[in-house]
Amino acid sequence: RYRNQNNKERKLKFSYAPIKLPALKDTELTMVIVRGHGINPTMIITNLNPNSKRLTLAVLKAYIKRWRIEEYFRFKKQKFDFENFRVRSLKKIRNLDLILSIAIGFLALFSNQKKTKLRVFVKKVSERIFDIPDFEYYALADGIRKILAKSYTGIASFLKSYYKKRRSQKRLRLSLPL
């Protein structure tokens, strides 16, 4: 069983079959076929020889995990132009990577909040013609970029107003009699 983006449960059907490729005649390969995830079945070729549904499911899960990791790095390179940085030392490259990873982590936390007003607003601002795909970081990054592009004061003004509210709430709590 599988839960999609809208939290609807779907039943996946998968099977496997041994195959031979003309370019790799001596190599035994197995094709894992998954139905129910999309319109067309997903086909994965592996050099493992799964002899049970359990091992086939493990191959499928490993592939999905690998795909998510690859999508993360592709997103990092495309949306933030990560390979086009202007620092030269390894320490500065690592610091830049850390900051970018934290920003993407923020997007991940933000994408988990499905019904908040801010997230709905960012989704509208991102101007997607179709609904947001499974990997929605692209749309969220576009929406946040458009919102911050219209700000003339930068992100510091957003942070100041946030901390000002927090301080006033602390003062209010401290002044209440117990």
CORNOR-V805012 format. One line per field, one symbol per residue. phi: phi as a letter, one per 40 degrees, with the letter a starting at -180 (. if undefined). Layout:
phi->???
//
This chain:
phi->.abcccgccbccbbaaacbbbdcbccccbbbcbbbhcaccccbbbbccbcbacccccccccccccccccccccccccccbfccbcbbbccccccccccccccccccccccccccbcccccccccccfccbcccdccdcccccccccccccccbgcdcccccccccccccccccccccc
//
